């Protein structure tokens, strides 16, 4: 490809933000200015390049992350535009993993919001160099000085403004470069060269010495210092603009080249890559979006899926650019492409060596489960197939098809996601569906330490004896399993089977919910040379675990949200009353500029309808932002039991009969 031959360098950049901060509009203008598209699209009119789904164009929101690319000053830039709504956080999570740099967009009106903070912490945990872009300075209510203070307080003290706004709201006309050699004092505190020097001197000793001694510091020296620390993810250049008017776009493109790093990787090394997105193409079938860290992939190569332990042949390598596709033939280290022919591949799979692939962040946690109904019994097979395809694209849906009960269940983040699923099933698969009211996903944890014992020796032939020690774990630790049994007491192959079955056994506790924050230790195990069947320990493990949980008892855990509520001052008393009724815990509220602001923790179960109630109560002037804050024990008067799937292992005789009947099929 002639355009790629003249490429001097490359960047992989994700664009992130809270909903409505202007991500897709910014992406559209970046593509237009670079010449990648000939006409500007619009989110409102449904013509944005990166909104390819019908539902995205209809609703004016991004649902899936979209990969596109452009060339600027001989640099190839892969851009990933991610959804801003919290219901589609899983798309953001997967994109974060494969980026070398990021642009975090913050509205100059709304400031730092809940999802802004969540994404920021994920970027920091992965040490991804990040540009901060303050958008919408042309809007009524834009307050860059306040938002800069919020950034320094809530995100990072190392945000360094490199442009100062010229005018505000309807007089906003552009930005002045703070780091040029014609020093000027900004009308806004913090948006000048002196502020940049002060920030960077906290990181750089030579700069600190010059600053303390009052020696003159050239602007180009400040820029080179900022470049070094920005590419290391220690300082964060802050730009300003108004994307809808194309103000600040050229400066943003220049900053991508100046302050974000090139991808590392050697095309001559053995392959090391990760699949971060899966889509189904009408002609090519399953397409796996792959980021390569080492090596290369060519058409007709056979690649090893290290996660699944399978080999598959590549039939085509494509660059997907919004709604267009182009055959590449080869993709090398540092690049991103869609690979066809990998029929078994799943999101998160590692291709080749895993050692160069970074860890995946964990932000998205579905808190609701919902049953979905087909229009008629005859449509259930088609609905199962459609939902399985959507689960391939978003594994957090965690589709469960209970054939005996003819029930379909999926996990979701919120009501908007349900609306999108309904629309996708209709437009893409021609299926009319109905969702029940979502119910909260509770969990369980052992109430105390205890033991579970099972001697599965009847009816013959069978022999499996197990004793587990069960203890509560620390919050957030999930399942910790270990074995203290020696190989001569219980063969390693049987111990491996027990280890594999313990997580399955904990999917349904005493109340029917997943058991978490638990330590399980196998302290005794025995097999019989003649009587043990290879699957006896698969049968015995759930009975031993459930018998142990019956001894320890379990405590119900409920999901919590960290919330920030802002309303006009006159509604503050009503909000406090509502929060008490919803069992919230909260900090002392603050009042500033006629606005009542309160932060706290709120049970998901009591607050499902509260955003709608708050908006109605305040005439649309109340704002609530939320993020998942973990699970905590429910009060004693809260009871939530889920219908058990299958036979309960506590009813051992019935369970054995049920399982052995399945084994004989």
C-alpha positions in Angstrom: 0.0 0.0 0.0 1.7 3.2 -1.1 0.4 5.3 1.8 1.9 2.8 4.3 5.3 2.8 2.5 5.9 6.5 3.4 4.9 6.1 7.1 7.7 7.1 9.4 6.0 6.1 12.7 2.8 4.8 14.3 0.5 5.5 17.2 -2.3 3.5 18.8 -4.6 5.9 20.6 -7.9 5.3 22.5 -10.4 8.1 22.9 -12.3 8.0 26.2 -14.8 10.1 28.1 -18.0 10.3 30.1 -21.1 10.2 27.9 -21.8 13.4 25.9 -18.3 14.9 26.4 -17.8 14.8 22.6 -15.7 11.7 21.8 -17.3 10.8 18.5 -17.5 14.5 17.3 -13.8 14.9 18.1 -12.9 11.7 16.2 -15.0 12.9 13.2 -13.0 16.1 13.1 -9.7 14.4 13.5 -10.5 12.2 10.5 -11.8 15.2 8.4 -8.8 17.4 9.1 -6.4 14.6 8.2 -8.2 14.0 4.9 -9.3 10.5 5.8 -12.9 11.5 5.2 -14.2 14.0 2.7 -17.3 15.2 4.5 -18.0 15.7 8.2 -20.5 13.3 9.7 -22.7 14.2 12.7 -23.7 12.2 15.7 -27.1 13.9 15.8 -27.8 13.1 12.1 -26.5 9.5 12.4 -23.7 10.0 9.8 -20.7 9.8 12.1 -18.0 7.6 10.6 -17.5 5.5 13.7 -21.2 4.9 14.5 -21.7 1.9 12.2 -24.6 0.2 13.9 -28.2 1.1 13.0 -29.0 1.7 16.7 -26.0 4.0 17.1 -27.1 6.2 14.2 -30.7 6.2 15.4 -29.9 7.0 19.0 -26.9 9.2 18.6 -24.8 7.3 21.1 -21.8 4.9 20.7 -22.6 1.3 21.7 -19.5 -0.5 20.4 -15.9 0.6 20.3 -15.0 1.5 16.7 -11.5 1.3 15.1 -10.5 3.8 12.5 -7.2 5.3 11.3 -5.6 8.4 9.8 -2.3 9.7 8.6 -0.8 13.0 10.0 2.6 14.2 9.2 3.8 10.8 7.9 2.5 9.1 11.1 -0.1 6.3 11.0 -2.6 6.8 13.8 -4.9 3.9 14.8 -7.9 5.5 16.7 -10.3 3.6 18.8 -13.5 5.6 19.6 -15.1 4.0 22.7 -18.6 4.3 24.2 -19.2 6.9 26.9 -22.3 5.4 28.6 -21.6 3.3 31.7 -23.8 0.5 30.3 -21.1 -0.2 27.7 -18.1 0.0 30.0 -17.0 -3.5 28.9 -16.2 -2.1 25.4 -14.0 0.6 27.1 -12.3 -2.0 29.2 -11.3 -4.2 26.3 -10.0 -1.2 24.3 -7.8 0.0 27.2 -5.8 -3.1 27.0 -4.4 -2.5 23.5 -3.6 1.2 23.6 -0.2 2.8 23.8 -1.7 6.2 24.5 -5.0 7.8 25.3 -7.0 11.0 24.9 -9.3 11.6 27.9 -12.0 14.2 26.9 -13.5 16.3 29.7 -16.4 18.7 29.2 -15.5 22.3 30.2 -19.1 22.6 31.4 -19.8 19.3 33.3 -16.2 18.8 34.4 -14.9 15.6 35.9 -17.7 13.0 36.0 -18.0 9.5 37.5 -16.9 7.6 34.4 -14.1 10.1 33.8 -12.7 9.1 37.2 -13.2 5.4 36.5 -11.4 5.5 33.2 -8.6 7.6 34.6 -7.9 5.1 37.3 -7.8 2.3 34.8 -5.4 4.3 32.5 -3.2 4.9 35.5 -3.2 1.3 36.6 -2.0 0.3 33.1 0.4 3.3 33.1 -0.9 4.5 29.7 0.4 7.9 28.7 -2.6 10.2 28.3 -3.5 13.6 26.8 -6.3 15.5 28.6 -8.6 17.5 26.3 -11.0 20.0 27.7 -13.8 20.2 25.2 -16.9 22.5 24.8 -15.3 25.8 25.8 -17.8 27.4 23.4 -20.8 26.2 25.5 -22.7 28.3 28.0 -21.4 27.5 31.5 -17.8 26.6 30.3 -15.5 27.2 33.3 -11.9 26.0 32.5 -10.5 27.3 35.7 -13.0 25.3 37.8 -12.5 22.2 35.7 -8.7 22.5 35.9 -9.1 22.5 39.7 -11.3 19.4 39.5 -8.7 17.6 37.4 -6.0 18.4 39.8 -8.1 17.4 42.8 -9.9 14.3 41.4 -7.6 13.0 38.7 -4.0 14.1 38.9 -1.9 17.0 40.2 0.4 16.5 37.2 -2.0 17.9 34.5 0.0 20.5 32.7 -2.0 23.0 30.5 -0.1 23.6 27.2 -2.8 25.8 25.7 -4.7 28.7 27.2 -8.3 29.5 26.0 -8.8 32.7 24.0 -12.3 33.8 25.1 -15.1 31.7 26.6 -18.5 30.5 25.7 -19.8 32.4 22.6 -16.5 34.4 22.5 -14.3 31.4 22.4 -12.2 31.6 19.3 -9.1 29.4 19.8 -6.2 28.6 22.0 -2.8 30.2 22.6 0.3 27.9 22.9 1.6 28.2 26.4 4.9 26.6 25.4 6.0 29.0 22.7 9.0 31.3 23.0 6.9 34.5 23.3 5.9 34.3 27.0 2.6 35.8 28.0 0.5 35.6 31.2 -2.9 34.0 30.7 -6.0 35.7 32.0 -6.8 32.4 33.7 -4.6 31.2 36.6 -2.8 28.0 35.8 -2.9 28.3 32.0 0.5 29.8 31.5 4.2 28.9 31.1 5.0 29.6 34.8 2.3 27.1 35.9 3.8 24.5 33.5 7.3 25.1 34.9 6.0 24.8 38.5 4.3 21.5 37.8 7.2 19.9 35.9 9.7 21.0 38.5 8.0 18.5 40.9 9.3 15.8 38.6 12.6 17.2 37.2 15.5 18.1 39.4 17.4 20.4 36.9 14.2 22.3 36.2 13.5 22.6 39.9 17.0 24.0 40.5 16.5 26.6 37.8 13.0 27.4 39.1 14.2 27.9 42.7 17.2 30.0 41.6 15.0 32.2 39.3 17.1 31.3 36.3 15.4 31.9 32.9 13.9 28.7 31.4 13.3 28.5 27.7 9.9 27.4 26.6 11.4 24.7 24.3 13.2 23.2 27.3 9.9 23.0 29.1 8.3 21.3 26.1 11.1 18.7 25.8 10.9 18.0 29.6 7.1 17.6 29.3 7.5 15.3 26.3 9.8 13.0 28.2 7.6 12.7 31.3 4.3 12.5 29.2 5.6 9.5 27.2 6.5 7.8 30.5 2.9 8.4 31.8 4.1 10.7 34.6 2.9 14.1 33.4 -0.3 14.8 31.4 -0.5 17.6 28.8 -3.9 19.4 28.9 -5.4 20.9 25.7 -8.5 23.0 25.2 -10.9 23.2 22.3 -14.5 23.1 20.9 -14.6 20.0 18.7 -18.0 20.8 17.1 -16.4 24.0 15.7 -13.1 22.3 14.8 -11.2 24.5 17.3 -8.3 22.7 18.9 -8.3 19.7 16.6 -5.1 20.5 14.8 -3.4 21.1 18.1 -4.7 17.7 19.3 -3.2 15.9 16.3 0.1 17.6 16.9 0.0 16.6 20.6 -0.6 12.9 19.7 2.7 13.0 17.8 4.6 15.1 20.3 3.5 13.5 23.6 2.3 10.0 23.1 4.8 7.1 22.5 5.3 4.9 19.5 4.3 1.3 20.0 7.1 -1.1 20.8 7.7 -4.5 19.3 9.8 -6.4 16.9 8.2 -8.0 13.8 11.1 -10.5 13.6 10.2 -12.0 17.0 7.7 -14.9 17.5 4.1 -13.8 17.4 2.6 -12.3 20.6 -0.9 -10.8 20.2 -4.3 -10.4 21.9 -7.9 -10.4 20.5 -9.8 -7.4 21.9 -12.9 -7.5 19.8 -15.0 -10.0 17.8 -17.5 -9.2 15.1 -19.4 -11.2 12.6 -19.1 -10.1 8.9 -21.8 -11.2 6.4 -19.2 -12.5 3.9 -16.1 -13.3 6.0 -17.8 -14.7 9.1 -16.1 -14.2 12.4 -13.5 -11.4 12.5 -11.1 -11.0 15.3 -9.6 -7.6 16.0 -6.0 -8.2 17.0 -3.3 -6.1 18.5 0.2 -7.4 17.8 3.0 -6.8 20.4 5.6 -9.0 18.7 5.9 -10.8 15.3 3.6 -10.6 12.4 0.6 -12.4 10.8 0.2 -13.0 7.1 -2.6 -14.3 5.0 -2.7 -18.2 5.1 -0.5 -18.3 8.3 -1.4 -20.9 10.9 -1.5 -19.2 14.3 -1.6 -20.8 17.7 -4.4 -19.7 20.1 -2.5 -20.1 23.4 -5.6 -19.5 25.5 -7.6 -22.4 24.0 -4.7 -24.6 22.9 -5.8 -24.7 19.2 -4.3 -23.8 15.8 -6.3 -22.1 13.1 -5.5 -20.7 9.6 -5.8 -17.1 8.7 -7.8 -16.5 5.5 -7.7 -12.7 5.3 -6.3 -9.7 7.2 -8.3 -6.5 7.0 -8.1 -2.9 8.1 -11.5 -1.9 9.2 -12.1 1.9 8.8 -15.5 2.7 10.1 -17.9 1.1 7.6 -15.1 0.4 5.0 -12.7 -2.6 4.9 -9.4 -3.0 3.0 -7.3 -6.2 2.5 -3.8 -5.8 4.0 -2.3 -9.2 3.5 0.0 -8.8 6.5 0.0 -7.1 9.9 3.1 -6.6 12.1 4.1 -5.8 15.6 2.7 -2.5 16.9 -0.3 -2.5 14.6 -4.0 -3.4 14.9 -6.1 -5.3 12.3 -9.1 -7.6 11.8 -8.1 -11.2 11.2 -10.5 -13.6 9.4 -10.6 -17.4 9.6 -10.2 -17.9 13.3 -13.6 -19.6 13.9 -13.0 -20.6 17.5 -11.4 -17.3 18.8 -12.9 -15.4 21.7 -12.3 -12.0 23.2 -9.3 -12.0 25.4 -7.6 -14.9 23.7 -3.8 -14.7 23.3 -2.3 -15.6 19.9 1.3 -17.0 20.1 3.4 -16.1 23.2 1.5 -14.6 26.1 4.5 -12.9 27.7 4.3 -9.6 25.8 0.6 -9.1 26.3 -0.4 -6.7 29.1 -2.9 -7.7 31.8 -6.6 -6.8 31.2 -8.2 -4.1 33.4 -11.4 -5.0 35.3 -14.0 -2.2 35.4 -17.2 -3.5 34.0 -19.3 -5.6 36.5 -22.9 -6.4 35.4 -25.1 -5.9 38.4 -28.4 -7.0 36.9 -29.8 -10.3 35.5 -32.8 -10.5 33.3 -34.8 -13.2 31.6 -35.6 -12.8 27.9 -38.6 -14.3 26.1 -39.1 -15.1 22.4 -42.2 -14.1 20.6 -43.1 -17.8 20.3 -41.7 -21.2 21.3 -40.7 -21.8 17.7 -38.3 -18.8 17.8 -36.3 -19.9 20.8 -33.6 -21.8 18.8 -33.0 -18.6 16.7 -33.0 -16.4 19.8 -30.5 -18.7 21.5 -28.2 -18.5 18.4 -28.6 -14.7 18.2 -27.8 -14.2 21.9 -24.8 -16.5 21.6 -23.5 -14.4 18.8 -24.0 -11.2 20.8 -22.3 -12.9 23.8 -19.3 -13.7 21.6 -19.0 -9.9 21.0 -19.6 -9.1 24.7 -18.8 -12.0 27.0 -20.2 -10.2 30.1 -23.7 -10.9 28.8 -22.9 -14.4 30.1 -25.9 -16.1 28.3 -27.5 -19.0 30.2 -29.9 -21.2 28.4 -31.8 -23.5 30.8 -33.2 -26.0 28.3 -35.3 -28.0 30.8 -37.1 -24.8 32.0 -36.9 -23.2 28.5 -35.4 -20.1 30.1 -32.9 -17.6 28.7 -31.0 -15.3 31.1 -28.4 -12.6 30.4 -26.5 -10.2 32.6 -26.7 -6.5 31.9 -25.3 -3.2 33.1 -28.5 -1.2 33.0 -31.7 -0.2 31.2 -30.0 1.5 28.2 -28.2 -1.7 27.4 -31.6 -3.6 27.4 -33.0 -1.1 25.0 -30.0 -1.6 22.7 -30.2 -5.4 22.9 -33.9 -5.2 22.0 -33.0 -3.0 19.0 -30.1 -5.2 17.9 -32.2 -8.4 18.1 -34.8 -6.8 15.9 -32.7 -5.0 13.3 -29.9 -7.6 13.0 -31.7 -10.9 13.6 -35.4 -10.0 12.9 -36.4 -11.2 16.3 -39.1 -9.5 18.5 -38.3 -10.2 22.2 -39.5 -9.2 25.6 -37.3 -8.7 28.7 -38.6 -9.2 32.2 -37.8 -6.5 34.8 -34.1 -6.8 35.7 -33.3 -8.2 39.1 -30.2 -7.3 41.1 -27.3 -9.8 41.2 -26.5 -10.7 44.8 -23.7 -12.9 46.0 -22.9 -15.0 49.0 -19.9 -15.5 51.3 -19.3 -18.0 54.1 -20.5 -16.6 57.5 -17.8 -18.5 59.4 -15.2 -21.2 59.0 -16.1 -24.8 58.8 -15.7 -28.1 57.0 -17.4 -30.0 54.2 -17.1 -33.8 54.0 -18.4 -36.3 51.4 -17.9 -40.0 51.2 -19.3 -41.0 47.8 -19.1 -44.7 47.9 -22.6 -45.8 47.0 -24.2 -47.0 44.7 -21.2 -49.0 43.4 -19.1 -48.7 41.3 -17.9 -45.4 42.8 -15.4 -44.2 45.4 -14.5 -40.6 46.1 -13.8 -39.2 49.6 -13.1 -35.5 50.1 -12.8 -33.1 53.0 -12.7 -29.3 52.5 -11.9 -26.6 54.9 -14.0 -23.5 54.1 -13.2 -20.0 55.4 -14.4 -16.5 54.7 -12.0 -14.5 52.5 -11.2 -10.8 52.5 -13.6 -8.6 50.5 -12.8 -8.6 46.8 -10.6 -11.8 46.8 -13.1 -14.0 45.0 -12.2 -17.7 45.3 -8.9 -18.9 46.7 -8.3 -22.6 46.3 -5.5 -24.9 47.4 -4.8 -28.5 48.1 -2.8 -30.0 51.1 -3.3 -33.6 49.9 -0.3 -35.6 48.8 -0.3 -37.3 45.4 0.0 -40.8 47.0 -3.3 -40.1 48.9 -5.2 -38.8 45.9 -3.8 -39.0 42.4 -2.9 -35.7 40.7 -5.4 -36.3 37.9 -8.2 -36.6 40.5 -7.0 -33.5 42.4 -7.0 -31.5 39.1 -10.6 -32.6 38.6 -11.5 -31.4 42.0 -9.8 -28.0 41.4 -11.7 -27.7 38.1 -15.1 -28.4 39.8 -14.8 -26.2 42.9 -15.6 -22.9 41.0 -18.6 -24.6 39.2 -19.9 -25.8 42.6 -19.7 -22.3 44.0 -21.9 -20.8 41.2 -25.0 -21.5 43.4 -24.8 -21.2 47.1 -27.5 -21.7 49.8 -29.6 -18.8 48.4 -28.8 -19.7 44.7 -26.2 -16.9 44.2 -22.5 -17.2 43.3 -20.4 -17.7 46.4 -17.4 -15.3 46.6 -14.7 -14.1 48.9 -14.1 -17.6 50.1 -11.0 -19.8 50.7 -11.4 -23.5 50.0 -8.6 -25.9 51.1 -8.7 -29.6 50.2 -7.4 -31.2 53.4 -8.3 -34.9 52.8 -8.9 -37.0 49.7 -9.0 -40.7 48.9 -9.6 -42.8 45.8 -10.0 -46.6 45.3 -7.8 -48.6 43.0 -10.7 -50.7 41.7 -13.9 -48.8 42.5 -13.1 -45.2 41.5 -14.7 -44.0 38.2 -12.9 -41.2 36.4 -15.8 -38.8 37.0 -16.5 -39.7 40.6 -14.7 -36.6 41.9 -16.8 -34.4 39.5 -19.9 -35.8 41.3 -18.4 -35.7 44.8 -17.0 -32.1 44.7 -20.3 -30.2 44.5 -21.7 -32.4 47.3 -18.7 -31.8 49.6 -18.7 -28.0 48.9 -22.5 -27.6 49.5 -22.3 -29.8 52.7 -19.6 -27.4 53.9 -21.6 -24.3 53.1 -24.5 -25.8 55.0 -22.2 -26.0 58.0 -20.7 -22.5 57.7 -23.9 -20.8 56.6 -23.7 -17.9 54.1 -24.1 -14.2 54.3 -25.9 -12.4 51.5 -23.9 -9.7 49.8 -25.5 -6.8 47.9 -23.8 -4.6 45.2 -23.2 -1.0 46.0 -22.8 2.2 44.0 -20.6 5.2 44.7 -22.8 8.1 43.8 -22.5 11.9 43.4 -25.7 13.8 43.4 -26.0 17.5 42.4 -29.3 19.4 42.7 -30.4 23.0 43.1 -30.1 23.9 46.8 -33.8 23.9 47.5 -34.0 20.1 46.8 -31.2 19.2 49.2 -33.5 18.3 52.1 -35.6 16.0 49.9 -32.5 14.3 48.5 -31.2 13.6 52.1 -34.6 12.1 53.0 -34.6 9.9 49.9 -31.1 8.6 50.7 -32.0 7.7 54.2 -34.9 5.6 52.9 -32.6 3.9 50.4 -30.1 2.8 53.1 -27.4 5.1 51.8 -24.2 6.1 53.7 -22.9 9.6 52.7 -20.5 12.3 53.5 -21.5 15.8 54.7 -23.0 17.7 51.8 -21.6 20.9 50.4 -23.3 23.9 48.9 -21.7 26.1 46.3 -23.2 28.4 43.7 -26.7 27.5 44.7 -26.0 23.8 44.1 -26.3 21.1 46.7 -23.6 18.4 46.2 -23.5 15.1 48.0 -21.3 11.9 47.7 -22.0 8.5 49.2 -22.7 4.8 48.8 -26.0 3.4 47.7 -27.4 -0.1 47.4 -28.2 -1.0 43.8 -31.4 -2.7 44.9 -32.9 0.4 46.4 -31.8 2.9 43.7 -32.8 1.3 40.4 -35.5 3.9 39.7 -33.9 6.9 41.5 -32.3 8.7 38.5 -35.7 9.0 36.9 -37.3 10.1 40.3 -34.5 12.7 40.9 -34.9 14.2 37.4 -38.7 14.4 37.8 -38.4 15.9 41.3 -35.9 18.5 40.3 -37.5 19.5 37.0 -34.5 17.9 35.1 -32.0 20.0 37.1 -30.7 17.2 39.3 -27.7 15.0 38.2 -26.7 11.7 39.6 -23.5 9.9 38.5 -22.5 6.5 39.8 -19.9 3.8 39.6 -19.7 0.3 41.0 -18.3 0.3 44.5 -18.1 -3.5 45.3 -20.3 -5.8 47.4 -21.0 -5.6 51.1 -23.1 -7.7 53.5 -26.9 -7.0 53.3 -28.8 -6.0 56.4 -30.5 -8.9 58.2 -34.0 -7.9 57.0 -33.0 -8.1 53.3 -33.8 -11.5 51.8 -33.1 -12.4 48.2 -33.2 -16.0 47.1 -32.8 -17.2 43.5 -34.4 -20.2 42.0 -31.9 -23.0 41.8 -31.0 -24.5 38.5 -30.8 -28.3 38.5 -30.8 -30.6 41.6 -29.4 -29.3 44.8 -26.2 -31.3 45.8 -27.4 -31.1 49.4 -30.1 -33.6 48.4 -27.3 -36.1 47.9 -29.3 -39.2 46.9 -31.4 -37.3 44.4 -28.3 -35.5 43.1 -26.4 -38.7 42.6 -29.3 -40.3 40.7 -29.7 -37.2 38.5 -26.0 -36.9 37.7 -25.5 -40.7 37.1 -28.4 -40.7 34.7 -26.7 -37.8 32.8 -23.4 -39.8 32.8 -25.1 -42.8 31.3 -26.5 -40.8 28.4 
